């Protein structure tokens, strides 16, 4: 189930989370069978950065568009916050 059920290995999760920790200060705070949550110290500062991050997050978890945001711009708008949720249900 979860990300591994969608072809994401543990090593790939680790790589993505490490990259976002370095870039945004994103710390993993919750990990369930189908969800993952991060608290973010340094979210994107501008619309372009948020849109680029939205593309990354959509590639990592395509279900974001199904559950959280109807369009890439709407997803980008959520990334200025300090709480990121990923859901593979």
Secondary structure as UniProt FT lines:
FT   HELIX           2..5
FT   TURN            6..7
FT   HELIX           10..24
FT   STRAND          26..31
FT   STRAND          35..40
FT   HELIX           47..60
FT   HELIX           63..67
FT   HELIX           72..78
FT   TURN            79..80
FT   STRAND          83..87
//
